[in-house]
Amino acid sequence: MFCLIFIFCFLSRTTFSQVIDKETHTIFFQIAGIFEKDSITQRLAFKESMRDAKLGMGLESNSQGRKALDWRLEPVILEPDRTDSYSVWKNLCSNKTMRPIAVFGPQNPISDGTVRDQCAFAKIPHIQATWKPLDTDLGIDEEEEPVEDTEEITYKKISINFYPRAEEILQAYASLLKYYKWENFAVLYEDDFGLMRIQKILAEFTDHFPVTVRKLEPTEDNVKVFKDLSAFKESRIILDCHEDRILKYLEEARTVNMCNEYQHYILISMDTSKVADKLTYFRSNITWLSIAEYDKLQDSKHFLVSRVGRWTSETPTSLSPPVTLFKVETLIMNDVANHVLKALKELKADNDIKNPYNFLCESDSEPWPYGALLQDKILKTKTTGVTGQVEFNEKGERVNYTLYINEIHESELDTIGQWDSTNGPVIKSVSKSIGSQKNSKHFIIISRKAKPYFYDKIKCEEGNKTCVEEPADEKYEGFVVDLVEKIFTTLRKYNFNYTYTFLDKEYKDYGSFDQKTKKWDGLIGDLLDKKADLAVCDLTITEKRKKVVDFSVPFMTLGISILYTKEKKVAPGMFSFLKPYTFDVWMYTATAYCVVSIVLFVCSRISPADWENPQPCDKDPEELENIWNFKNCTWLTMGSIMTQGCDILPKAIGSRWVCAMWWFFAVIVCQTYIAQLSASMTSALENEPINNVEDLAKQTKVLYGAIRTGSTMDFFKLSKDKMYRQMYDNMVANPVVLVNSNDEGEKRVINGKNKYAFFMESTSIEYKLKRNCELKKVGEELDSKDYGIAMPANSPFRTHINRAILELKELTVLDEVKKKWWEEKNDAKQCEDEKDENDAEGDLEMQNLMGAFIVLIVGLVFSLFITAAEFMNEVRNIVVREQVSHKEVFIKELKSSLNFFQMQKPVLRNPSRAPSLASPDISEKDTKRLNAMENFLAFEKEEQ
């Protein structure tokens, strides 16, 4: 117990001695603030922030002991009666008791230069916290005279501005336009300063895109301005105005339906957060930049919550307004106070600093010796405040700060990104939760009726058990209906309460721009007029359409191809081997054959060389023999033209020359016939085949066309390929080849019978081929493009729809839906491939040679009749000569002729007749000849 009492007494004495030894000493430094009469909030914030700024206590030792030092700022408020430079300077120099270490303000850039010059004369820092204009004629950015590089710190004639540079803020807005990929947009401004800011943004962004510029009147009605923007289909708008008039302009826009979910406004005001809670009542997308993070300002535990009540009136109230209701220039007063006080403390640690002892405007007084040092400390000190990191460069400009991108999307406010002054044009996106977004919406969907995409629902008849109605929609069915149903079913899994209905309206065109009315028609026109939320059909994503509406990610990839009818194979004629020559050629050839045969017969009869001695042993014959009767002449010419030759040939020069000319003629005729026969028999098509677009372009017999106002025609129109451009010119020059729909084009192709080809998307061609086996797809696809879901520009639902489409693609649901409507529904057929796998290109089939076989058979039958006639004639001769019966001769001759194993047959004679009578026709001359031959044979035997 005694020990505890001793310890307590010791600690009590020690603590008491420390309290006695330390003495708290508060050091005040004056800082002047120049404000206009109506800047009450900013003036009170400056006053409260300067007095509230604390950096903790320091220790100072002296002969009497140690004492605690507390550095504080004492605000001195100056309120000139007018804002001109002279009045401000006069008010500054009228208070001769004031000894400030720095001067803040004024906020007016016109009178700012006078105060800065006076601060430079007294060598005390000049501080600002305002958005300075860009006009260099105001003398804001005057260049300093160069100073020598010495170790001594010299005063710089600059203003230290806690507000970011206007050029960098506008550069951030230009980066925001690039982030959103804006191309066509409108600009609204109030005054000349606003126009200068817009010009700077556009200079940083681009000058290639069309921009609509209109001036707003703050005190007048501007509904007409928004009507003009609505007529121009402007959905992206930059609005430069005072934050107090933002709601006024948006209310005027709402009266002409320019504040729906498809409009996007970018507000060029750093104080938009003041009215952010009211902006959420508008359906538009609204974006602005802020240097203070909005979410932190909304926090009920923010350190300014307990202080801002003293910023609104001289008499503090218990109810404090939200921190978000104060302008940036007001919030930044806290950063000014803390930054200056920290710099002052660091300067005090290095120097025994004292307050200025001379009047600020005294002409013959010495400048404050610590002014340059304090200015240098302020420039080099780094602090963190309400507006983030506070840091300056040598010119007194703020650096290394962050601007926050605030966006109201579907009436929900969120910070979606950041712009850092060190990264230049790069915007860093901040992911946000999809579950925090609005999840209720009823969609109006439009489509263009065309199978298999979208058409009226086919009702099943009562009692038809095989018919199954599609459950996706009560009035319509098709690929589009199933696609929309799958997308919305997918979104409902993520708690999106989206519903939809199809608009009952007939659309003839997808949408084209009318140069006269300067408006879009069709599906695109209704989207621009906000009559529908989505356009889902076989709508191609093109650059021209993307400039006015938004598209989802593609749900189908395709290309332009050619729809054509299959070439009909023509069965070859029975006598197709006669086709190489016309009837006239055949007649001329037959005539030549007859003429040459007659000429050869005449020449061979006239030429002596063709008369031969029938008895070679008789050196002095009484008669000569000529074998070239007309039958042999025709046989020779026939054998020659048939390329078979002949066993007898002429000997005379004249007759040989006749044969030579005939052979020459026969070579030409035979070779040309063979060549033409090969070409005509292997070509079984009715017309020349078209295998690709090049074949179609270089011919003139087959016409070709496309849909009159579609992406297919735009492809040919905008193509840089000469062939495609020529084809476009041909179609435009002959408008009858253009149609209004794919169905009409299909009918033209079928009725054209290989005389018309139709350019169509490959997916539509695939559908047509499954329903008509007479059609075919010609060649490869000419390009590659996509079908997408169109929606009004700046649609807030595009991200959600894209997500659903990508998920359906990954799960192959879209492939299943396409297979259903392409290969199963609407009387799909399985067309057989007529191509024979064993059919080699260019070979001849039986049909090609049927005529030759018929000629052969007929010739053989004819030869049998001729042989029979010759046989009966010989029978008749034997009957007459031998005086026997026809039956006996016929039977014996037939048996002898049909005995295939005997190569000789006996001569039929009548045994009852004498030899002389048997040969009544033997002349005396023949008798002499026979006697001579017998004598010759007897002589030969005797010699042997």
VOPA-880644 format. One record per residue (C-alpha): x, y, z. Coordinates in steps of 0.001 Angstrom, whole numbers, padded with zeros to 6 digits, always signed. Layout:
VOPA-880644
XYZ;...
end
This chain:
VOPA-880644
+000000+000000+000000;+002838+002342+000842;+004462+001571-002557;+001283+002454-004467;+000994+005796-002673;+004639+006586-003502;+004184+005794-007219;+001017+007938-007427;+002778+010890-005827;+005723+010578-008189;+003546+010491-011326;+001436+013393-010114;+004505+015528-009497;+005998+014661-012855;+002783+015520-014735;+002343+018735-012804;+005893+019770-013569;+005305+019210-017328;+002198+021367-017301;+004039+024066-015472;+007040+023936-017805;+004899+024169-021016;+003151+027357-022088;+000811+027414-025134;+001506+030319-027458;-000756+031000-030489;+000789+032747-033476;-001601+034437-035890;-000805+035261-039488;-003155+037434-041429;-004391+036392-044866;-006514+038823-046830;-009498+037728-048897;-011128+039933-051545;-014740+039050-052332;-017638+040635-054121;-020702+041737-052216;-022846+038835-053409;-020209+036126-052757;-021523+035480-049270;-021079+031723-049221;-017539+031849-050542;-016625+034672-048154;-017997+032801-045137;-016302+029591-046234;-013001+031448-046537;-013430+032997-043112;-014424+029746-041415;-011771+027648-043163;-008940+030018-042277;-009920+030059-038644;-010572+026328-038477;-007267+025300-040093;-004978+023527-037607;-001719+021682-037951;-001079+020673-034343;+001289+022250-031853;+005006+022630-031941;+007563+023172-029160;+009819+026137-028706;+012527+026378-026006;+013591+029642-024340;+015292+030813-021153;+012094+030454-019182;+011458+026886-020375;+009554+025240-023213;+006299+026533-024724;+003801+025088-027227;+003291+027003-030478;-000025+026980-032332;+000002+028452-035848;-003287+029966-036917;-004539+032029-039846;-006501+035176-039235;-008752+036073-042186;-009147+039689-043206;-012181+040211-045425;-012197+042951-048067;-015396+043752-049968;-014935+046437-052624;-018037+048336-053684;-017364+047645-057354;-015491+044978-059285;-013337+047196-061510;-009578+047143-061049;-009310+050592-059488;-012028+049972-056903;-010468+046669-055899;-006992+048210-055613;-008342+051147-053640;-010130+048857-051202;-006987+046761-050777;-004848+049759-049945;-007412+051499-047733;-006861+049197-044748;-003517+050425-043441;-003654+048286-040317;-003667+045071-042333;-000382+043093-042467;-001236+039953-044570;+001252+037257-045474;-000820+036413-048579;-003773+037800-050509;-006604+035644-051832;-008766+036815-054725;-010520+038508-056245;-012454+035913-058263;-013095+038336-061095;-010370+037803-063715;-010592+041439-064858;-009458+042958-061547;-007229+040018-060666;-004184+041484-062413;-004135+044658-060299;-004046+042701-057035;-001322+040442-058366;+000817+043419-059303;+000403+044927-055862;+001341+041614-054225;+004423+041477-056413;+005348+044978-055271;+005062+043929-051602;+006630+040490-052261;+003789+038505-050733;+002097+035479-052401;-001044+035997-054425;-003522+033104-054289;-006502+032305-056495;-009157+029543-056697;-011235+030138-059786;-011725+028870-063340;-009833+031450-065343;-011024+032223-068856;-008977+031431-071946;-008742+034960-073336;-005055+035861-073301;-005902+039518-073899;-006907+039840-070245;-003284+039578-069215;-003760+036456-067174;-000863+034523-068549;+001779+037206-068810;+005234+035802-069081;+007815+036567-066470;+011156+038049-067241;+013782+035329-067087;+015795+035268-063876;+019287+033995-063372;+019619+030519-061966;+020997+031180-058466;+020655+029404-055145;+018836+032394-053645;+015063+032079-053759;+013494+034990-055626;+009931+036146-055797;+007906+035179-058872;+005271+037441-060289;+002602+034742-060522;-000763+033829-059088;-000999+030475-057328;-004328+029073-058515;-005846+026173-056561;-008320+025631-059406;-007123+023453-062321;-006138+025189-065530;-009004+025773-067944;-007014+024268-070824;-006581+020979-068966;-010220+020821-067910;-011334+021326-071508;-008812+018743-072645;-010474+016342-070226;-013861+017078-071824;-012349+016418-075262;-011075+013087-073946;-014590+012391-072704;-015974+012881-076217;-013422+010416-077532;-014288+008022-074733;-017949+008080-075782;-016938+008027-079488;-019170+010937-080353;-019255+011924-084024;-022429+013903-084681;-023512+016190-081853;-024876+019623-081006;-023382+022388-078861;-025368+024867-076722;-023718+027825-074994;-024751+030981-073126;-022021+033599-073523;-018749+034345-075239;-016715+032619-072535;-018789+029491-073118;-018179+029693-076872;-014432+029973-076229;-014555+026854-074071;-016464+024961-076764;-013961+026012-079421;-011124+024723-077256;-012861+021379-076743;-013518+020957-080447;-009940+021900-081276;-008702+019209-078905;-011283+016682-080142;-011610+016916-083923;-012884+019098-086730;-013954+016279-089055;-017430+015678-087672;-020471+017922-088257;-021403+019997-085210;-024605+021979-084723;-024013+025137-082622;-026813+027171-080989;-026804+029994-078432;-029112+029931-075430;-030686+033014-073872;-030611+032792-070056;-033596+035108-069582;-035738+033934-072507;-037553+030823-073693;-035297+028439-075657;-037875+025830-076685;-037385+026684-080371;-033696+025808-080076;-034541+022340-078784;-037224+021938-081467;-034559+022532-084097;-032308+019948-082496;-035198+017483-082451;-035819+018115-086161;-032123+017522-086856;-032315+014202-084944;-029635+015378-082537;-029325+013080-079551;-025857+014016-078290;-025639+017523-076850;-022881+019520-075126;-024382+022123-072789;-022203+024971-071491;-024095+027085-068985;-024183+028261-065393;-025083+025496-062978;-028092+027438-061730;-029694+027343-065194;-029091+023670-066034;-032526+022649-064769;-034185+025496-066697;-032743+024366-070018;-033506+020693-069415;-037111+021516-068548;-037395+023368-071856;-035901+020369-073637;-038359+018031-071949;-041314+019916-073423;-040249+018771-076932;-039317+015224-075884;-035597+015966-075867;-035083+014508-072418;-035772+010829-072956;-033428+007902-072347;-031900+008258-075823;-030562+011793-075277;-027105+012262-073819;-026022+015601-072344;-022462+016526-071372;-022468+019523-069038;-019457+021853-069153;-019691+022909-065541;-017573+021731-062653;-020380+022651-060232;-023069+020405-061724;-022997+018312-058548;-025033+021102-056891;-028122+019980-058852;-027166+016318-059330;-029992+015010-057146;-032568+016887-059270;-031010+015741-062535;-031913+012161-061686;-035572+013027-062368;-034774+013460-066039;-034670+010313-068174;-031691+011474-070201;-028117+010355-069807;-026189+013221-068240;-022422+013413-067753;-020143+016000-066157;-016712+016303-064570;-015900+017219-060992;-012684+017642-059061;-014288+016459-055820;-015526+012887-055623;-019302+013059-055400;-019745+009864-053380;-017426+011125-050651;-019184+014477-050472;-022473+012638-049957;-021071+010717-046995;-022746+011816-043764;-019414+011332-041968;-017531+013755-044196;-015423+016145-042137;-017108+019186-043690;-020616+018162-042670;-020295+019800-039266;-018769+022967-040685;-020766+023884-043795;-023580+025200-041626;-021391+028216-040857;-020867+028845-044596;-024454+029837-045346;-025080+032694-042868;-023377+034790-040256;-025472+033130-037549;-024805+029364-037484;-027795+027048-037490;-028201+023522-036212;-029275+022265-039647;-026366+021869-042040;-027013+021667-045793;-025472+018812-047799;-021866+019328-048774;-022783+018624-052428;-024761+021891-052604;-021606+024012-052505;-019573+025106-055488;-016032+023898-056025;-014719+027427-055460;-016338+027303-052017;-015143+023802-051079;-011633+024616-052180;-011282+027221-049388;-010584+024386-046985;-007721+023195-049193;-006338+026726-049446;-006252+027172-045688;-004619+023835-044924;-002069+024145-047728;-000983+027688-046792;-000778+026821-043122;+001337+023737-043787;+003721+025741-045973;+003920+028388-043269;+004781+025815-040647;+007544+024325-042812;+008914+027822-043403;+008759+028580-039673;+010762+025456-038942;+013610+026750-041120;+013379+030460-040351;+012352+032696-037488;+009506+034132-039522;+007687+037261-038444;+004620+039048-039654;+005075+041858-042182;+005714+045147-040418;+005073+047486-043348;+001863+048569-045014;+001042+046558-048117;+000722+049579-050381;+003405+051791-048833;+005577+052918-051721;+008831+053582-049869;+008700+050579-047576;+010851+047515-047820;+009199+044314-049108;+008453+041516-046691;+011672+039462-046597;+009845+036140-046158;+007396+036585-049055;+009548+034821-051645;+010307+031999-049192;+006619+031518-048368;+005720+031572-052051;+008355+028906-052743;+007088+026763-049858;+003514+026991-051112;+004659+025848-054567;+006655+022924-053188;+004265+021774-050451;+001955+018807-051153;-001321+018338-049324;-004548+016358-049727;-007909+017993-049321;-011484+018022-050472;-010384+018356-054109;-007804+015618-053878;-004063+016051-054086;-002920+019677-054068;+000345+020264-055888;+001758+023071-058071;+004378+023640-060718;+006754+026615-060875;+004136+028769-062611;+001647+028355-059810;-000558+026006-061821;-002136+023000-060201;-000766+019606-061305;-001201+015884-060542;-004901+016093-059797;-007838+013866-060766;-011155+014726-062378;-014063+012368-061774;-016554+011442-064523;-020066+011464-063105;-022902+009975-065135;-026634+009737-064610;-027745+006609-066462;-031332+005421-066208;-031877+007899-063365;-029000+006376-061397;-025944+008501-060585;-022542+006875-060511;-018880+007699-061019;-017874+005794-064165;-014286+006939-064695;-011350+009179-063864;-009166+011568-065801;-005670+012157-064405;-003810+015275-065434;-000619+013231-065684;-002097+010754-068216;-003306+013291-070773;-006160+012008-072981;-006523+008635-071252;-009720+008032-069264;-009668+005237-066732;-012998+003409-066568;-014446+002398-063236;-016598-000736-063366;-020025-000469-061874;-022388-003128-060680;-025024-004140-063162;-027419-004889-060387;-027505-001245-059303;-029019-000071-062570;-032644+000468-063473;-034304-002816-064377;-037798-001937-065617;-038696-000994-069174;-041327-001814-071781;-039833-002017-075270;-041603-001227-078527;-040037-003449-081206;-040401-002952-084952;-039500-005386-087707;-039906-005893-091431;-042086-008771-092556;-040105-011329-094506;-039728-015056-094078;-038140-016585-092100;-037360-013550-089961;-040737-012040-089150;-044236-012674-090495;-047835-013145-089401;-048449-016192-087282;-049976-019176-089068;-052867-020513-087030;-053401-024263-086837;-056737-025630-087984;-058964-027350-085489;-058392-031072-085329;-054921-030863-086912;-052838-032711-084346;-049608-032473-086353;-049663-028671-086429;-047814-026932-083574;-048177-023176-083034;-045189-021141-081924;-045680-019918-078339;-043260-016947-078426;-045841-014371-079592;-049570-014287-080202;-049525-012458-083549;-046135-013085-085138;-043589-015823-085577;-040188-016283-087114;-036509-016114-086313;-036804-012552-084981;-039617-013483-082604;-037602-016347-081134;-034451-014205-080972;-036199-011440-079027;-037812-013972-076710;-034427-015584-075967;-032775-012199-075322;-035413-011018-072880;-035486-014385-071129;-031728-014119-070642;-032011-010568-069243;-034664-011622-066756;-032120-013949-065180;-030194-010792-064186;-033254-009190-062563;-034124-006978-065536;-037878-006662-065622;-038032-005943-069351;-041200-006493-071370;-041901-005948-075052;-044492-005809-077795;-044125-005820-081575;-045480-002736-083307;-048188-003652-085822;-046916-001696-088813;-045913-002618-092343;-042412-001559-093409;-041366-001640-097032;-037852-000278-096566;-035136-000797-094017;-034454+002912-094097;-032792+005347-096454;-031843+009001-096246;-033903+011359-098398;-031688+014138-099710;-034674+016408-100301;-036361+016156-096915;-033103+015454-095058;-034854+012671-093173;-034626+008919-092832;-037576+006705-093642;-038439+003088-092873;-037177+001361-089757;-034323+003814-089191;-036700+006779-089448;-039002+005425-086729;-036049+004791-084441;-034865+008365-084924;-038382+009644-084202;-038344+007581-080986;-041450+005674-082088;-039725+002403-081234;-036945+001153-078990;-035546-001701-081084;-035520-002675-084757;-034929-006419-085141;-034862-007962-088613;-032376-008745-091362;-030927-005251-090924;-027314-004931-091991;-024863-002949-089881;-023436-000232-092133;-021275+002793-091434;-023957+005136-092756;-026584+003735-090398;-024197+003655-087431;-023864+007425-087678;-027518+007931-086736;-028470+004868-084661;-026744+002412-082372;-026328-001288-083151;-025915-004270-080902;-023175-006831-081401;-023916-008956-084491;-026300-011864-084062;-025638-013234-087557;-022706-012977-089982;-023234-013129-093725;-022185-011751-097092;-023606-010796-100466;-023975-013664-102912;-025862-014463-106123;-029194-016288-106337;-029592-018060-109665;-031451-020984-111175;-029732-024279-111756;-028677-024868-115339;-031006-027357-116975;-029283-030249-118689;-030534-030703-122242;-030852-034317-123329;-028758-034818-126480;-030676-035528-129682;-030722-038950-131206;-028712-037670-134124;-026612-035207-132171;-023523-036384-134060;-024934-034423-137004;-024903-031150-135010;-021281-030224-135715;-022385-029276-139225;-025500-027562-140365;-027837-029113-142857;-026378-026954-145619;-022838-028154-144864;-023968-031734-144932;-025685-031215-148280;-022661-029441-149749;-020395-032259-148503;-022665-034900-150048;-022721-032957-153302;-018925-032708-153270;-018726-036439-152706;-020887-037133-155754;-019092-034588-157937;-015636-035921-157021;-016767-039483-157683;-018017-038490-161150;-014848-036496-161936;-012692-039411-160820;-014755-041774-162995;-014374-039515-166046;-010651-038903-165489;-009917-042585-164974;-011828-043467-168169;-009951-040841-170159;-006461-041349-168724;-004563-044110-170686;-002582-045133-167638;-005721-046472-165998;-006340-048902-168894;-004422-052122-168151;-003568-055375-170008;-005817-058087-168560;-003331-060801-169691;+000220-059860-168586;+001608-062757-170648;+000086-061389-173804;+002461-058716-174965;+000195-057662-177740;-003285-057729-176276;-006162-057053-178453;-008153-055456-175592;-007367-053338-172482;-009223-053462-169207;-010268-050536-166915;-011233-051367-163339;-012494-047817-162541;-016139-048248-163029;-018468-045850-161198;-018910-048272-158299;-015170-048382-157592;-014890-044588-157880;-017574-044040-155289;-015962-046653-153050;-012611-044904-153183;-014045-041478-152307;-016141-043016-149547;-013157-044807-148032;-011082-041661-148167;-013565-039382-146391;-014157-042113-143833;-010373-042218-143252;-010349-045961-144059;-008602-045984-147415;-009198-048371-150372;-007496-051490-151836;-007359-050029-155352;-005775-046753-156337;-005565-044840-159640;-002346-044804-161685;-002805-041833-163977;-001539-038451-162891;-004871-036755-163509;-006887-039241-161540;-004295-039240-158751;-004514-035422-158562;-008251-035767-158191;-007687-038163-155290;-005103-035861-153697;-007509-032903-153680;-010255-035085-152293;-007983-036368-149558;-007011-032808-148606;-010672-031876-148457;-011417-035017-146434;-008705-034183-143843;-010141-030716-143231;-013702-031963-143051;-012887-034875-140730;-010746-032886-138330;-013210-030027-137988;-016039-032488-137573;-014233-034343-134792;-013428-031087-132992;-016979-029773-133222;-018406-033139-132282;-016299-033264-129116;-017401-029790-128055;-021081-030265-128831;-021412-033689-127210;-019649-032756-123951;-021720-029544-123499;-025046-030610-122092;-026098-027176-120753;-028714-024929-122254;-026583-021757-121815;-023079-020822-120838;-022695-021479-117070;-022174-018607-114566;-019800-019720-111819;-018912-016406-110124;-019533-012688-110170;-016825-012172-112782;-018718-014395-115234;-021866-012412-114514;-020161-009066-115014;-018507-009830-118367;-021620-011179-120106;-024705-009361-121399;-027331-012092-121802;-028179-012499-118095;-029559-009449-116254;-028837-008922-112567;-030351-006788-109820;-030842-006252-106085;-033199-004605-103582;-033658-000993-104555;-032906+000624-101160;-030745-001779-099227;-027214-002348-098036;-026543-004535-101072;-026946-001591-103437;-024842+000539-101085;-022083-002054-101319;-021903-001698-105108;-022340+002060-104921;-019550+002652-102407;-017185-000015-103680;-013825+001075-105045;-013599-001965-107296;-014119-000981-110938;-016080-004119-111738;-018539-003569-108875;-018923+000091-109791;-019676-000877-113397;-022274-003387-112218;-023875-000667-110068;-024029+001693-113047;-025640-001046-115128;-028315-001678-112502;-029063+002024-112064;-029232+002527-115822;-031816-000278-116056;-034105+000240-113020;-036411-002622-113976;-033842-005070-112566;-034282-003571-109069;-036941-004974-106730;-038496-004081-103381;-038040-007356-101494;-036193-010661-101525;-039380-012528-102368;-039864-010387-105450;-036267-011017-106443;-036755-014772-106049;-039779-014696-108351;-037816-012769-110945;-035057-015364-110845;-037486-018289-111239;-039491-016642-114015;-036343-015449-115737;-035260-019009-116570;-031517-018421-116441;-031911-014872-117748;-031897-013035-114389;-029606-013218-111328;-030351-011592-107964;-027857-010259-105408;-028971-011264-101925;-027550-011876-098455;-026149-015372-098153;-028374-016260-095186;-031508-015446-097183;-030163-017501-100087;-029655-020456-097754;-033294-020175-096727;-034504-019990-100340;-032459-023019-101392;-034153-025126-098710;-037555-024350-100254;-036865-024447-103980;-034522-027051-105396;-034379-025251-108742;-032342-022439-107217;-028662-022327-106386;-026039-020066-104887;-023406-018884-107338;-019803-018238-106319;-018339-017057-103041;-019581-014200-100879;-018626-010766-102186;-018145-009233-098740;-018565-009901-095056;-021121-008077-092949;-023421-008597-090017;-027012-008331-088901;-027521-006397-085691;-030314-004997-083555;-030747-001279-084198;-031781+001146-081479;-031846+004941-081065;-028498+006608-080564;-027210+006632-076971;-029541+003822-076017;-028850+002903-072386;-029970-000658-073080;-027332-001560-075639;-024937-002959-073035;-027612-005257-071639;-028708-006507-075056;-025102-007080-076110;-024521-009126-073017;-027556-011310-073752;-026568-011845-077414;-023018-012832-076510;-024301-015307-073948;-026707-016833-076496;-023842-017171-078961;-021621-018911-076451;-024392-021379-075624;-025065-021985-079378;-028694-021011-078816;-028646-018728-081858;-027445-021603-084037;-030309-023762-082836;-032854-021038-083546;-031461-020527-087033;-031481-024244-087765;-035109-024409-086663;-036308-021701-089049;-033971-022501-091922;-034045-026291-092051;-037185-027404-090250;-040012-024888-090540;-041945-023535-093541;-041860-026619-095761;-038110-027074-095795;-036876-029625-098336;-033879-031859-098670;-032772-031202-102220;-030921-034079-103826;-027616-033443-105423;-028029-034298-109096;-024345-034588-109697;-023148-038100-110500;-020123-038892-108342;-018828-041288-111047;-019296-038688-113722;-015931-037350-114743;-015829-033938-116321;-016051-034073-120136;-016939-037778-120551;-019679-039005-122895;-022643-041047-121825;-024905-043407-123762;-027282-040584-124635;-024547-038807-126540;-023856-041846-128794;-027369-043243-129116;-027760-041871-132648;-024542-043516-133818;-025723-046846-132473;-029059-046455-134252;-027327-045633-137535;-025120-048683-137067;-028091-050962-136397;-030085-049565-139297;-027068-049972-141556;-026576-053546-140463;-030217-054357-141083;-030020-052666-144448;-026898-054679-145309;-028754-057871-144425;-031526-056936-146842;-028982-056193-149563;-027231-059513-148910;-030547-061321-149026;-031358-059603-152307;-027974-060611-153746;-028494-064176-152542;-031931-064427-154136;-030581-062942-157363;-027863-065596-157469;-030438-068310-156850;-032467-066971-159738;-029389-067021-162030;-028608-070654-161146;-032224-071651-161726;-032172-070054-165143;-028761-071440-166097;-029075-074973-164749;-032785-075413-165303;-033476-076632-161770;-036121-075697-159219;-035915-072673-156975;-036392-074760-153884;-033519-077081-154646;-031146-074215-155449;-032202-072187-152419;-031725-075089-150003;-028375-076240-151368;-026931-072686-151621;-028119-071777-148151;-026633-074919-146621;-023326-074366-148389;-023221-070659-147357;-024076-071324-143723;-021545-074137-143339;-019112-071987-141289;-016491-074756-141102;-015969-074981-144864;-014131-072291-146733;-015072-073711-150222;-018364-074642-151760;-019134-076643-154935;-020640-075048-157998;-024182-076210-158411;-024682-077883-161869;-027409-079954-163518;-025926-083443-164212;-028430-084192-166955;-027197-081408-169135;-024145-081603-171551;-021138-079505-170789;-021608-077529-173970;-025142-076907-173026;-024075-076175-169565;-022026-073321-170890;-023937-071888-173761;-022535-068472-173244;-018838-069427-173882;-017663-067580-176948;-015208-068659-179566;-012715-066249-178220;-012866-067863-174828;-012455-071260-176429;-009281-070181-178146;-007971-068754-174940;-008592-071985-173106;-006885-073998-175834;-003849-071717-175650;-003616-072191-171918;-003810-075967-172270;-001048-075967-174901;+001131-073841-172611;+000659-076188-169688;+001476-079230-171895;+004666-077582-173127;+005745-076899-169564;+005251-080580-168678;+007351-081764-171646;+010195-079444-170708;+010235-080892-167251;
end
